[in-house]
């Protein structure tokens, strides 16, 4: 035996023995007390008389019903001989032989009687009988019984239905509304007019979805995603549908806000469900519109909303370039703001291609007009698609579709049987400037004449300089303008020469200088023109290097917080350029004042004149000056 153990036992054995004796004595005392209590417990009373009759046959009590207040009064006055408690009623027998029952549907009074009986030390004045097999409510009508059963079943099923509903709702939320089209889109690239650059960029995606084995044989990694950027309405959605249609692939369309949810963790489950659905039905094109709804990952200290958004983006990154194989799945995202998308999503391996979808040019706009107008059952033969395309420079295909529909509404309102060229031109004016307003009713004749001089100045300068094509002049208020000069470009411009920008500024200053020439002072109507002219001049001297001092440094290269400090010198140079152009515009109008007055007079007479009227005046003036020049 270990000596250490012997020493421990010798040291503590007295205390251990003392504790064992104490435990034994306590147990003995407890047993003696228990036996004493058992001997003094009163045996339950034996049921006799009326109480015994209740237990064997409770039907005599079912013929008379009274309220609970009568029962409580009888108990208080000690008139009760026996009380029987059933599942739904209380049977009462009085000492004078009366028998009645009190409805106790939810055992409210029976529980009070039982609790009061257990707390009362005295022997009760009546016998209390438990009758579990008695059914005093059997005489109720079938309708009432059915309603009672229905209520009981509803009370039982309601919690279960609530739980089942919550489970169904959470499962539905985790899946979202991402559904796949029952069949592949029937649209083709040939159905999308224009966007040739975007179609060429999608060629690799189309080839992979058609023949993925050719990529695998050469050891090439197939493209994963395409990010299409461009303004609203340029056709990004149609291109994604055409890509799926060209390859016979399935198509799933969601938006960037699809992944957000007010429930924690549901957004991540939506991402998983979306890619699981796509992988199980490949080849599949997942189209995510308004992809900038993802946002950019931020610091999680911003709050739980930002933290949940970060988790959604992280899960999307993992699904696009994670452990799962995305063979046969292409993600096409569209956005107007690519800078708002997280950089990790834009890196190679996620969105491998960035496709710029541009606005249609003149030729494409003419084809788009021809496509939509051909669907009109009644259309005039005087429609010039080329002219409509010139009038809609810078407008998207969605806007062109709206213009065709608006032309039909105008024709219907006018009671015409066909949609003619005038209806299309009016629809273009509504789209570019606005509808005709009632502002002319608030203008006096002198203000109307000033508006005519102002718009005539724009038109005359544009026609003299050849700054675009002058289509129309009008003094009818439209939108927020009191009048306008409709000037179009024969071709879409992407590069501007210094001389072309100067012509743009001269046309903008034409209205103000026309007022100064005729009235000797300008009006507030030139405020918008001055704002646009100032912007162009500031860009010319600060970004494009078109300044008299020969400065080539572009302020656009500076950070925004620094560039603002350097704008003073650029503003001064822009003001010098603006004054020089203003003097040139004033001299041009002074030399052709007679043309300006003739245009103004015709505007006051007809309210709207075509641009050809101005061109005819200029040609006639040049023809009259030609003999004088030859003689000199």
C-alpha positions as CSV (number, residue, x, y, z in Angstrom):
1,X,0.0,0.0,0.0
2,X,1.2,3.5,-0.8
3,X,2.5,5.3,2.3
4,X,1.0,8.5,1.1
5,X,-2.5,7.0,1.0
6,X,-2.1,5.6,4.5
7,X,-1.2,9.0,5.8
8,X,-4.2,10.6,4.1
9,X,-6.6,7.9,5.6
10,X,-5.1,8.3,9.1
11,X,-5.5,12.1,8.9
12,X,-9.1,12.3,7.7
13,X,-10.7,9.0,8.8
14,X,-12.2,10.7,12.0
15,X,-13.9,13.3,9.9
16,X,-15.2,10.7,7.5
17,X,-16.6,8.5,10.2
18,X,-18.3,11.5,11.9
19,X,-20.0,12.5,8.5
20,X,-21.2,8.9,8.0
21,X,-22.9,8.9,11.4
22,X,-24.6,12.2,10.8
23,X,-26.0,11.0,7.4
24,X,-27.3,7.8,9.1
25,X,-29.1,9.8,11.9
26,X,-30.6,12.2,9.4
27,X,-32.0,9.4,7.3
28,X,-33.4,7.7,10.3
29,X,-35.2,10.9,11.4
30,X,-36.6,11.4,8.0
31,X,-38.0,7.9,7.9
32,X,-39.6,8.2,11.3
33,X,-41.2,11.5,10.4
34,X,-42.6,10.0,7.1
35,X,-44.2,7.1,9.0
36,X,-45.7,9.5,11.5
37,X,-47.2,11.6,8.7
38,X,-48.6,8.5,7.0
39,X,-50.4,7.5,10.1
40,X,-52.1,10.9,10.5
41,X,-53.2,11.3,6.8
42,X,-56.9,11.3,6.7
43,X,-58.4,8.8,4.3
44,X,-60.6,10.2,1.6
45,X,-64.2,10.1,2.5
46,X,-66.4,7.4,1.1
47,X,-69.1,8.6,-1.3
48,X,-72.5,8.0,0.0
49,X,-76.1,9.0,-0.9
50,X,-76.5,11.6,-3.6
51,X,-72.8,11.8,-4.5
52,X,-72.7,8.1,-5.1
53,X,-75.8,8.5,-7.4
54,X,-74.0,11.2,-9.4
55,X,-71.1,8.8,-10.1
56,X,-73.4,6.1,-11.4
57,X,-76.0,8.2,-13.3
58,X,-75.6,11.9,-14.0
59,X,-78.6,12.3,-16.4
60,X,-81.1,13.7,-13.8
61,X,-78.9,16.8,-13.4
62,X,-78.9,17.5,-17.2
63,X,-82.5,18.8,-17.3
64,X,-82.0,22.1,-15.4
65,X,-79.3,24.7,-16.1
66,X,-78.5,27.6,-13.9
67,X,-75.7,30.2,-14.0
68,X,-72.6,30.2,-11.9
69,X,-73.8,33.0,-9.5
70,X,-76.7,30.7,-8.3
71,X,-74.2,27.9,-7.6
72,X,-71.8,30.2,-5.7
73,X,-74.7,31.6,-3.7
74,X,-75.9,28.1,-2.7
75,X,-72.4,27.1,-1.7
76,X,-72.0,30.3,0.4
77,X,-75.4,29.6,2.1
78,X,-74.4,26.0,2.7
79,X,-77.4,24.7,0.8
80,X,-75.2,22.3,-1.4
81,X,-75.1,18.6,-0.5
82,X,-72.8,17.4,-3.4
83,X,-70.9,18.9,-6.3
84,X,-69.9,16.8,-9.3
85,X,-67.2,18.0,-11.7
86,X,-67.3,16.8,-15.3
87,X,-65.4,17.7,-18.4
88,X,-67.7,20.5,-19.5
89,X,-70.1,21.2,-16.6
90,X,-70.6,21.2,-12.8
91,X,-73.4,19.1,-11.3
92,X,-75.0,20.6,-8.1
93,X,-77.3,18.8,-5.6
94,X,-78.9,20.9,-2.9
95,X,-79.9,19.7,0.5
96,X,-83.6,20.2,-0.3
97,X,-83.3,17.7,-3.3
98,X,-82.8,20.2,-6.1
99,X,-80.6,19.2,-9.1
100,X,-79.1,21.4,-11.7
101,X,-75.9,21.9,-13.7
102,X,-73.7,24.9,-14.5
103,X,-71.9,25.0,-17.9
104,X,-68.2,25.1,-17.3
105,X,-66.7,24.8,-20.8
106,X,-63.1,25.8,-19.9
107,X,-63.1,24.3,-16.4
108,X,-62.9,27.8,-14.9
109,X,-65.2,27.1,-11.9
110,X,-64.2,23.5,-11.3
111,X,-60.5,24.5,-10.9
112,X,-61.6,27.2,-8.4
113,X,-63.6,24.6,-6.4
114,X,-60.7,22.1,-6.4
115,X,-58.1,24.6,-5.4
116,X,-60.4,26.0,-2.7
117,X,-61.0,22.5,-1.4
118,X,-57.3,21.7,-1.1
119,X,-56.5,24.9,0.7
120,X,-59.4,24.7,3.2
121,X,-58.5,22.9,6.4
122,X,-62.1,22.4,7.5
123,X,-64.3,19.6,6.3
124,X,-66.4,20.9,3.4
125,X,-70.1,21.1,3.7
126,X,-70.6,19.2,0.5
127,X,-69.1,16.2,-1.2
128,X,-66.9,16.9,-4.3
129,X,-67.1,14.2,-7.0
130,X,-65.0,13.8,-10.1
131,X,-67.1,12.5,-13.0
132,X,-64.8,12.1,-16.0
133,X,-67.2,10.0,-18.0
134,X,-70.3,12.2,-17.6
135,X,-71.3,14.3,-20.7
136,X,-73.8,16.9,-19.8
137,X,-73.6,18.8,-23.1
138,X,-75.1,16.0,-25.1
139,X,-78.4,17.7,-25.5
140,X,-76.9,20.6,-27.5
141,X,-78.0,21.1,-31.1
142,X,-75.9,19.4,-33.9
143,X,-74.9,22.8,-35.3
144,X,-73.6,23.9,-31.9
145,X,-71.8,20.7,-31.4
146,X,-70.3,20.9,-34.9
147,X,-69.1,24.5,-34.2
148,X,-67.6,23.3,-30.9
149,X,-65.7,20.5,-32.6
150,X,-64.6,22.9,-35.4
151,X,-63.3,25.4,-32.8
152,X,-61.4,22.7,-31.0
153,X,-59.9,21.4,-34.3
154,X,-59.0,25.0,-35.2
155,X,-57.3,25.6,-31.9
156,X,-55.3,22.5,-32.5
157,X,-54.4,23.1,-36.1
158,X,-53.8,26.9,-36.0
159,X,-50.3,26.6,-34.4
160,X,-49.4,23.9,-36.8
161,X,-50.5,25.9,-39.8
162,X,-48.6,28.9,-38.5
163,X,-45.4,26.9,-38.3
164,X,-46.0,25.4,-41.7
165,X,-46.7,28.8,-43.2
166,X,-43.5,30.2,-41.7
167,X,-41.5,27.3,-43.1
168,X,-43.1,27.8,-46.6
169,X,-42.5,31.5,-46.5
170,X,-38.8,31.1,-45.6
171,X,-38.3,28.5,-48.3
172,X,-39.9,30.7,-50.8
173,X,-37.8,33.7,-49.7
174,X,-34.6,31.7,-49.9
175,X,-35.4,30.8,-53.6
176,X,-36.8,34.2,-54.6
177,X,-38.5,34.7,-57.9
178,X,-35.7,33.3,-60.0
179,X,-37.5,31.2,-62.6
180,X,-36.3,29.8,-65.9
181,X,-38.2,30.4,-69.2
182,X,-40.0,27.2,-70.3
183,X,-38.2,27.4,-73.6
184,X,-35.1,29.2,-74.9
185,X,-35.8,32.7,-76.3
186,X,-36.5,32.8,-80.0
187,X,-34.7,36.1,-80.5
188,X,-31.6,36.2,-82.6
189,X,-28.8,38.8,-83.1
190,X,-30.4,39.7,-86.4
191,X,-33.5,40.9,-84.5
192,X,-31.4,43.4,-82.6
193,X,-30.7,46.4,-84.9
194,X,-27.4,48.1,-84.4
195,X,-25.0,47.3,-81.5
196,X,-22.5,45.7,-83.8
197,X,-19.6,46.1,-81.4
198,X,-21.5,44.3,-78.7
199,X,-22.5,41.5,-81.0
200,X,-18.8,41.0,-82.0
201,X,-17.7,41.0,-78.4
202,X,-20.3,38.3,-77.6
203,X,-19.0,36.0,-80.4
204,X,-16.8,34.0,-78.1
205,X,-19.6,33.4,-75.6
206,X,-21.8,32.3,-78.5
207,X,-19.2,29.9,-79.8
208,X,-18.7,28.4,-76.3
209,X,-22.3,27.8,-75.6
210,X,-22.7,26.2,-79.1
211,X,-19.7,23.9,-78.9
212,X,-18.0,23.8,-75.4
213,X,-16.0,20.7,-76.3
214,X,-13.9,22.7,-78.8
215,X,-12.7,24.9,-76.0
216,X,-11.9,22.0,-73.7
217,X,-9.9,20.2,-76.5
218,X,-7.6,23.2,-76.8
219,X,-7.2,23.6,-73.1
220,X,-9.0,26.9,-73.1
221,X,-10.9,28.3,-70.1
222,X,-14.4,29.3,-71.3
223,X,-15.6,32.8,-70.6
224,X,-17.4,33.1,-67.3
225,X,-19.3,36.4,-67.4
226,X,-20.1,39.4,-69.6
227,X,-20.7,42.9,-68.2
228,X,-22.7,45.1,-70.6
229,X,-22.6,48.8,-70.0
230,X,-24.5,51.6,-71.6
231,X,-27.3,54.1,-71.1
232,X,-30.8,53.0,-70.4
233,X,-32.8,51.7,-73.3
234,X,-29.9,50.9,-75.6
235,X,-30.9,47.2,-75.8
236,X,-28.8,45.3,-73.2
237,X,-31.7,43.0,-72.3
238,X,-32.4,42.2,-75.9
239,X,-28.8,41.3,-76.5
240,X,-28.8,38.9,-73.6
241,X,-32.0,37.2,-74.9
242,X,-30.5,37.1,-78.4
243,X,-27.3,35.4,-77.0
244,X,-29.4,32.7,-75.4
245,X,-31.6,32.4,-78.5
246,X,-28.6,32.0,-80.8
247,X,-27.2,29.1,-78.7
248,X,-30.5,27.5,-77.7
249,X,-29.6,28.0,-74.1
250,X,-32.0,28.4,-71.2
251,X,-32.6,31.9,-69.9
252,X,-32.9,33.2,-66.3
253,X,-33.5,36.9,-65.7
254,X,-33.2,38.6,-62.3
255,X,-32.2,42.1,-61.1
256,X,-29.5,43.3,-58.8
257,X,-32.1,43.9,-56.1
258,X,-33.2,40.2,-56.3
259,X,-30.6,39.2,-53.8
260,X,-31.5,41.6,-51.1
261,X,-33.9,40.5,-48.3
262,X,-35.0,41.7,-44.9
263,X,-34.2,38.3,-43.5
264,X,-30.7,37.6,-42.4
265,X,-29.0,35.0,-44.6
266,X,-31.8,34.8,-47.2
267,X,-29.8,36.7,-49.8
268,X,-27.0,34.2,-49.6
269,X,-29.5,31.3,-50.1
270,X,-30.9,33.1,-53.2
271,X,-27.4,33.2,-54.7
272,X,-27.0,29.5,-54.1
273,X,-30.4,28.6,-55.4
274,X,-29.9,30.7,-58.6
275,X,-26.6,28.9,-59.5
276,X,-27.9,25.5,-58.6
277,X,-30.9,26.1,-60.9
278,X,-28.6,27.2,-63.7
279,X,-26.1,24.3,-63.3
280,X,-28.9,21.7,-63.3
281,X,-30.4,23.1,-66.5
282,X,-27.2,24.0,-68.5
283,X,-26.4,25.5,-70.9
284,X,-28.0,28.5,-69.2
285,X,-27.6,32.3,-69.5
286,X,-28.2,34.1,-66.3
287,X,-29.1,37.7,-67.0
288,X,-28.7,40.2,-64.1
289,X,-30.2,43.6,-64.9
290,X,-29.2,46.7,-63.0
291,X,-26.2,44.8,-61.6
292,X,-25.0,48.0,-59.8
293,X,-27.6,47.0,-57.2
294,X,-24.9,44.8,-55.7
295,X,-22.9,47.9,-54.7
296,X,-19.4,47.7,-53.5
297,X,-18.2,45.9,-50.4
298,X,-17.7,48.3,-47.5
299,X,-16.4,48.2,-44.0
300,X,-18.6,46.0,-41.8
301,X,-18.6,48.7,-39.2
302,X,-21.3,50.4,-41.2
303,X,-24.0,48.2,-39.7
304,X,-25.8,44.9,-40.3
305,X,-27.2,46.0,-43.7
306,X,-23.8,46.7,-45.1
307,X,-22.4,43.5,-43.5
308,X,-25.2,41.4,-45.1
309,X,-24.6,43.1,-48.5
310,X,-20.9,42.1,-48.2
311,X,-21.8,38.5,-47.5
312,X,-24.0,38.4,-50.6
313,X,-21.3,39.7,-52.8
314,X,-18.8,37.3,-51.3
315,X,-21.1,34.4,-52.0
316,X,-21.6,35.6,-55.6
317,X,-17.8,35.8,-56.0
318,X,-17.5,32.2,-54.7
319,X,-20.2,30.9,-57.0
320,X,-18.8,32.6,-60.1
321,X,-15.2,31.5,-59.5
322,X,-15.3,29.1,-56.6
323,X,-15.1,25.3,-56.1
324,X,-18.3,24.5,-58.1
325,X,-18.0,23.9,-61.8
326,X,-19.9,26.4,-63.9
327,X,-19.6,24.5,-67.1
328,X,-22.4,25.6,-69.4
329,X,-23.4,28.6,-67.2
330,X,-22.8,32.2,-68.5
331,X,-23.6,35.2,-66.4
332,X,-24.5,38.4,-68.3
333,X,-24.9,41.5,-66.2
334,X,-26.1,44.9,-67.4
335,X,-25.6,48.2,-65.7
336,X,-25.6,52.0,-66.4
337,X,-23.0,52.6,-63.7
338,X,-20.1,50.0,-63.9
339,X,-18.0,52.0,-61.4
340,X,-20.5,51.1,-58.7
341,X,-19.8,47.3,-59.1
342,X,-17.2,45.8,-56.8
343,X,-13.7,45.4,-58.4
344,X,-13.5,41.7,-57.5
345,X,-16.6,41.1,-59.7
346,X,-15.0,43.0,-62.6
347,X,-11.7,41.1,-62.6
348,X,-10.9,38.4,-65.2
349,X,-12.3,35.1,-64.1
350,X,-15.6,36.6,-63.1
351,X,-16.8,39.1,-65.8
352,X,-14.3,38.3,-68.5
353,X,-15.8,40.7,-71.0
354,X,-16.9,44.3,-70.7
355,X,-19.1,45.2,-73.6
356,X,-20.1,48.8,-74.3
357,X,-23.5,49.0,-75.9
358,X,-23.7,52.3,-77.7
359,X,-26.5,54.4,-79.0
360,X,-27.6,53.7,-82.6
361,X,-26.2,55.8,-85.4
362,X,-28.2,57.5,-88.1
363,X,-28.4,54.4,-90.3
364,X,-29.4,52.2,-87.4
365,X,-32.1,54.6,-86.2
366,X,-33.6,54.6,-89.7
367,X,-33.8,50.8,-89.6
368,X,-35.3,50.9,-86.1
369,X,-38.0,53.4,-87.3
370,X,-38.7,51.2,-90.3
371,X,-39.0,48.1,-88.1
372,X,-41.5,49.7,-85.6
373,X,-43.5,51.7,-88.2
374,X,-43.9,48.6,-90.4
375,X,-46.0,47.1,-87.5
376,X,-48.5,49.9,-87.8
377,X,-51.6,48.6,-89.7
378,X,-52.3,52.0,-91.2
379,X,-49.4,54.3,-92.0
380,X,-48.8,57.1,-94.5
381,X,-46.5,56.8,-97.5
382,X,-44.9,60.1,-96.8
383,X,-42.7,58.9,-94.0
384,X,-39.0,59.7,-94.5
385,X,-37.0,57.3,-92.3
386,X,-33.8,59.2,-93.0
387,X,-35.3,62.5,-91.8
388,X,-36.7,60.8,-88.7
389,X,-33.3,59.4,-87.9
390,X,-31.7,62.8,-88.3
391,X,-34.2,64.3,-85.9
392,X,-33.5,61.8,-83.2
393,X,-29.8,62.1,-82.7
394,X,-28.7,60.7,-79.4
395,X,-32.0,58.9,-78.6
396,X,-32.1,55.2,-77.6
397,X,-34.0,52.4,-79.3
398,X,-36.5,52.4,-76.4
399,X,-37.2,56.1,-77.0
400,X,-37.6,55.5,-80.7
401,X,-40.2,52.8,-79.9
402,X,-42.0,55.3,-77.7
403,X,-42.0,57.9,-80.4
404,X,-43.7,55.6,-82.9
405,X,-46.3,54.8,-80.3
406,X,-46.7,58.5,-79.4
407,X,-47.2,59.2,-83.1
408,X,-50.1,56.8,-83.2
409,X,-51.7,58.5,-80.2
410,X,-51.4,61.9,-81.8
411,X,-53.0,60.5,-85.0
412,X,-55.9,59.0,-83.0
413,X,-56.4,62.2,-81.1
414,X,-56.5,64.2,-84.4
415,X,-59.1,61.7,-85.9
416,X,-56.7,60.7,-88.7
417,X,-57.0,57.4,-90.5
418,X,-53.3,57.0,-90.9
419,X,-50.1,57.8,-89.0
420,X,-48.4,60.3,-91.3
421,X,-45.0,62.1,-91.3
422,X,-46.4,65.2,-89.4
423,X,-47.5,62.9,-86.5
424,X,-44.0,61.4,-86.3
425,X,-42.4,64.8,-86.3
426,X,-44.7,66.0,-83.5
427,X,-43.9,62.9,-81.5
428,X,-40.2,63.6,-81.9
429,X,-40.8,67.2,-80.6
430,X,-42.6,65.8,-77.6
431,X,-39.8,63.4,-76.9
432,X,-37.0,66.0,-77.2
433,X,-38.6,69.1,-75.8
434,X,-42.0,68.4,-74.4
435,X,-45.7,68.7,-75.3
436,X,-47.3,72.0,-76.3
437,X,-48.1,74.0,-73.2
438,X,-50.5,76.9,-72.6
439,X,-47.8,79.4,-71.7
440,X,-48.5,81.5,-74.8
441,X,-51.7,82.6,-73.1
442,X,-49.6,84.3,-70.4
443,X,-47.4,86.2,-72.9
444,X,-48.2,89.7,-74.2
445,X,-47.6,90.5,-77.9
446,X,-44.3,92.2,-77.2
447,X,-43.0,89.2,-75.3
448,X,-44.1,86.9,-78.2
449,X,-42.1,89.1,-80.6
450,X,-39.1,89.0,-78.4
451,X,-39.3,85.2,-78.3
452,X,-39.5,85.2,-82.1
453,X,-36.4,87.5,-82.4
454,X,-34.5,85.2,-80.0
455,X,-35.3,82.0,-81.8
456,X,-34.8,83.7,-85.1
457,X,-31.3,84.6,-83.9
458,X,-30.5,80.9,-83.2
459,X,-31.8,79.8,-86.6
460,X,-30.1,82.5,-88.7
461,X,-26.7,81.9,-87.1
462,X,-27.0,78.1,-87.4
463,X,-28.0,78.4,-91.1
464,X,-25.2,80.9,-91.9
465,X,-22.5,78.9,-90.2
466,X,-23.8,75.5,-91.4
467,X,-23.8,74.3,-87.7
468,X,-26.2,71.3,-88.3
469,X,-29.4,71.3,-90.2
470,X,-32.1,73.9,-89.3
471,X,-35.3,71.9,-89.4
472,X,-37.8,74.2,-87.8
473,X,-38.4,77.4,-85.9
474,X,-41.4,78.1,-83.7
475,X,-42.6,80.5,-81.1
476,X,-45.2,78.0,-79.7
477,X,-44.2,77.2,-76.1
478,X,-43.4,73.5,-75.6
479,X,-42.2,71.9,-72.4
480,X,-40.3,74.5,-70.4
481,X,-39.3,76.5,-73.5
482,X,-41.2,79.5,-74.8
483,X,-40.0,78.7,-78.3
484,X,-37.3,76.6,-79.9
485,X,-35.1,76.2,-83.0
486,X,-34.9,72.6,-84.0
487,X,-31.3,71.9,-85.3
488,X,-30.2,68.4,-86.1
489,X,-26.9,66.8,-87.2
490,X,-26.7,65.0,-90.5
491,X,-24.4,62.4,-88.8
492,X,-23.7,61.4,-85.2
493,X,-20.6,63.2,-84.0
494,X,-18.0,61.5,-81.7
495,X,-15.1,63.8,-82.4
496,X,-15.4,67.6,-82.5
497,X,-12.9,70.1,-84.0
498,X,-12.2,73.4,-82.3
499,X,-14.0,75.2,-85.1
500,X,-17.1,73.0,-84.7
501,X,-17.3,73.7,-80.9
502,X,-17.0,77.4,-81.6
503,X,-19.9,77.1,-84.0
504,X,-21.9,75.4,-81.3
505,X,-21.2,78.3,-78.9
506,X,-22.0,80.9,-81.6
507,X,-25.5,79.3,-82.2
508,X,-26.2,79.4,-78.5
509,X,-25.2,83.1,-78.3
510,X,-27.4,83.9,-81.4
511,X,-30.6,84.4,-79.4
512,X,-29.1,86.8,-76.9
513,X,-27.3,88.8,-79.6
514,X,-30.4,89.0,-81.7
515,X,-32.3,90.6,-78.7
516,X,-29.4,93.0,-78.2
517,X,-29.4,94.0,-81.9
518,X,-33.1,94.7,-82.1
519,X,-33.9,95.9,-78.5
520,X,-30.6,97.1,-77.2
521,X,-30.8,94.8,-74.1
522,X,-31.1,91.0,-73.5
523,X,-33.7,89.1,-71.4
524,X,-33.6,86.3,-68.9
525,X,-34.6,83.9,-71.7
526,X,-30.9,83.5,-72.6
527,X,-30.0,82.0,-69.2
528,X,-30.0,78.4,-70.3
529,X,-28.0,79.3,-73.5
530,X,-25.4,81.1,-71.5
531,X,-25.0,78.1,-69.1
532,X,-24.4,75.7,-71.9
533,X,-22.1,78.0,-73.8
534,X,-20.1,78.6,-70.6
535,X,-19.8,74.8,-70.1
536,X,-18.5,74.2,-73.6
537,X,-15.9,77.1,-73.3
538,X,-14.7,75.8,-70.0
539,X,-14.2,72.3,-71.4
540,X,-12.4,73.8,-74.4
541,X,-9.8,75.6,-72.2
542,X,-9.5,73.2,-69.3
543,X,-9.8,69.8,-70.8
544,X,-9.3,70.0,-74.6
545,X,-6.3,72.4,-74.8
546,X,-8.3,74.9,-77.0
547,X,-7.0,78.1,-75.3
548,X,-5.2,81.2,-76.5
549,X,-2.4,80.8,-74.0
550,X,-1.4,77.4,-75.4
551,X,-1.9,75.6,-72.1
552,X,-2.1,71.8,-72.7
553,X,-2.5,70.6,-69.1
554,X,-5.9,69.1,-68.5
555,X,-7.5,69.8,-65.2
556,X,-9.4,66.5,-65.5
557,X,-6.1,64.8,-64.6
558,X,-6.2,66.3,-61.1
559,X,-8.2,64.8,-58.2
560,X,-11.5,66.5,-57.7
561,X,-10.5,68.1,-54.4
562,X,-7.4,69.6,-56.1
563,X,-8.9,70.5,-59.5
564,X,-11.4,72.9,-57.9
565,X,-8.6,75.0,-56.6
566,X,-7.2,75.4,-60.1
567,X,-10.4,76.4,-61.8
568,X,-10.0,80.2,-61.3
569,X,-7.5,80.5,-64.2
570,X,-9.6,78.2,-66.4
571,X,-12.7,80.3,-65.8
572,X,-10.9,83.5,-66.7
573,X,-9.7,81.9,-70.0
574,X,-13.1,80.5,-70.7
575,X,-14.6,84.0,-70.2
576,X,-12.1,85.5,-72.6
577,X,-13.0,82.9,-75.2
578,X,-16.7,83.5,-74.6
579,X,-16.4,87.2,-75.1
580,X,-14.5,86.7,-78.4
581,X,-17.2,84.4,-79.7
582,X,-19.9,86.8,-78.5
583,X,-18.4,89.6,-80.5
584,X,-18.2,87.4,-83.6
585,X,-21.9,86.4,-83.2
586,X,-22.9,90.0,-82.8
587,X,-21.0,91.0,-86.0
588,X,-22.6,88.1,-87.9
589,X,-26.1,89.1,-87.0
590,X,-25.5,92.8,-87.6
591,X,-24.4,92.0,-91.2
592,X,-27.5,89.9,-91.7
593,X,-30.1,92.0,-89.7
594,X,-32.5,92.1,-92.7
595,X,-32.6,88.3,-92.7
596,X,-33.3,88.2,-89.0
597,X,-36.1,90.7,-89.3
598,X,-37.7,88.8,-92.2
599,X,-37.6,85.5,-90.2
600,X,-39.1,87.2,-87.2
601,X,-41.9,88.7,-89.2
602,X,-42.7,85.3,-90.7
603,X,-42.7,83.7,-87.2
604,X,-45.1,86.4,-85.9
605,X,-47.3,85.6,-88.8
606,X,-47.2,81.8,-89.0
607,X,-45.9,80.9,-85.5
608,X,-43.9,78.0,-87.0
609,X,-41.8,78.0,-90.1
610,X,-39.6,75.3,-91.7
611,X,-35.9,75.7,-91.8
612,X,-36.0,75.8,-95.6
613,X,-37.5,79.3,-95.3
614,X,-34.3,80.6,-93.7
615,X,-32.1,78.8,-96.2
616,X,-34.1,80.4,-99.1
617,X,-33.6,83.9,-97.6
618,X,-29.9,83.3,-97.3
619,X,-29.6,82.0,-100.9
620,X,-31.6,84.9,-102.2
621,X,-29.4,87.4,-100.3
622,X,-26.2,85.7,-101.6
623,X,-27.6,85.8,-105.1
624,X,-28.3,89.5,-104.9
625,X,-24.8,90.2,-103.6
626,X,-23.1,88.2,-106.3
627,X,-23.4,90.9,-109.1
628,X,-22.2,93.6,-106.7
629,X,-19.1,91.5,-105.9
630,X,-18.4,90.8,-109.6
631,X,-18.8,94.5,-110.4
632,X,-16.4,95.4,-107.7
